[in-house]
Amino acid sequence: MADTSISMPGGFGGLMRYNEEYDTKFSLKPAYVIVFVVLIIAFRVFLSVIY
């Protein structure tokens, strides 16, 4: 019979693993983003009422 051994690369089986945690200059909480979007929508409605 033929040799049927399969050679896999070491580590994660060929998959690349990137750093899951990264540092950014801006760290915003999701609540702040939601409030900011609501304020933009309210400002847009306010402008459409005036003009």
Beta strands, then each sheet from edge to edge (+ up, - down):
end
